[in-house]
Amino acid sequence: MMKKIFNMSLGTKVLIGFVAGILIALIFQERALIISPLGDLFLNLILMIVVPLVFFSIISGITSLDDFSALKSVGLKVVLFYIATTAVAGTVGLIIANVLRPGSRINREDLDITGEVSAPESLSLSETLLSMIPRNVFQSFVEGNLMQIIVFAIFVGIAIVLLGEKASTFKKFVNNGAEIMYTITGIVMKFSPIGVAALISTTFVEYGSLMFGSIATLIIADYVGLLVICFLVYAFIVKFIAKSSLKEFYKAAAKIWPLTMSTTSSSGTLPYTMNVVEKDLKVPNSISKFSLPIGSTINMDGAANFYPMAVVFVSQLYGFNMTLTEQITIVLIATLLSIGSPGIPGGGIVMVTILLTTMGLPLEIMGVIAGIYRIIDMGHTTLNVTGDMAVTLAVANIEERRVTSVIEREESTAFEQGVIASKE
């Protein structure tokens, strides 16, 4: 029996931990909080490895593309795909908010709205872009600013590619660093079933009752949007762009979902995501090491779905009528905010506050939204990581077809030249 348990895949063990956590919460209720330190320990272990893993993975991924033309081809496709899916997610959220009208189904007096939440000053587009460039790289590493670390890593990777043989020693160092981080990640992931059980148990005890209150209408609307994006938008990408099996894709993604729902961190699940994408979906690590770390930072489809939904929800709650132009503006702003939204638990709370302030809407509701954010963030993170997988798979297959086409053209040209030479 014990041998069978040890031989189970990590995904199966994580799923068992997920179910066990819910059962522990149901059986022991508040006494289940005693195991919450195990969940915190697991999150700390993940956060410990995220920064060096992202840094080494991106540089290693770039340098493994061999030449600058391949780097430009892959990089451009990855970024455009992520921006496109984010914009589509925002549009889906807006449409569902207008169809289901969650804010009009709630009596504001039923919600415990007390006081105002102060919002940080909204950044302009130019300020947002400038904030991505690190002034002090070492400070970026200390603060764990993943966007700045990614930008620096991209510059380092490009420089190594341009220098070629001159940078071979440093390239070897980076590749060794990446392998070391993968090994450390494997060690940390062995603890994931226990960590997941503790995290989901704590979440269920602390927030489960909120799912049955008045605010449940917003939660339901949000999850409807997530399901539409996951099983329609991503299915389209996988089936018609990546030209891959939907069954195999969702089977692979399902292995990661218990981890994403318990950690609510795209960055935190990155190590396991990379392992599943490379082994189960057969994506070359040269692409996964480049696409997935970037996706964990800028691809926030779950947040993009929720931001316009939250704004429309608040406007409906307070009886404000928003014009079509204002709603389109919401999607555009939400797309930009999502790209800059941190892939960490609760990062979207600040972004919702910024968006409500930008649109001139009341902030009193933020206390309620913050209270249920853990519940909806479970779905957001799951969608984000699934989107990372879909985009990475699509880019990998497009690149494979591009390379095959180039080889076929070269072989055809060589054959034609050989025929001409033989005739002469």
Sequence and secondary structure as in RCSB ss.txt:
>XXXX:A:sequence
MMKKIFNMSLGTKVLIGFVAGILIALIFQERALIISPLGDLFLNLILMIVVPLVFFSIISGITSLDDFSALKSVG
LKVVLFYIATTAVAGTVGLIIANVLRPGSRINREDLDITGEVSAPESLSLSETLLSMIPRNVFQSFVEGNLMQII
VFAIFVGIAIVLLGEKASTFKKFVNNGAEIMYTITGIVMKFSPIGVAALISTTFVEYGSLMFGSIATLIIADYVG
LLVICFLVYAFIVKFIAKSSLKEFYKAAAKIWPLTMSTTSSSGTLPYTMNVVEKDLKVPNSISKFSLPIGSTINM
DGAANFYPMAVVFVSQLYGFNMTLTEQITIVLIATLLSIGSPGIPGGGIVMVTILLTTMGLPLEIMGVIAGIYRI
IDMGHTTLNVTGDMAVTLAVANIEERRVTSVIEREESTAFEQGVIASKE
>XXXX:A:secstr
 HHHHHHS HHHHHHHHHHHHHHHHHHHGGGGGGGHHHHHHHHHHHHHHHHHHHHHHHHHHHHTT SHHHHHHHH
HHHHHHHHHHHHHHHHHHHHHHHHH GGGGS GGGS   S         HHHHHHHTS S HHHHHHHT HHHHH
HHHHHHHHHHHHHGGGGHHHHHHHHHHHHHHHHHHHHHHTTHHHHHHHHHHHHHHHHGGGGGSTTHHHHHHHHHH
HHHIIIIIHHHIIIIIS   HHHHHHHHHHHHHHHHHH  TTTTHHHHHHHHHHHS   HHHHHHHHHHHHHH  
HHHHHHHHHHHHHHHHHTT    HHHHHHHHHHHHHHHHHS SSTTHHHHHHHHHHHHTT   TTHHHHHHHHHH
HHHHHHHHHHHHHHHHHHHHHHHHHHHHHHHHHHHHHHHHHHHHHHHH 
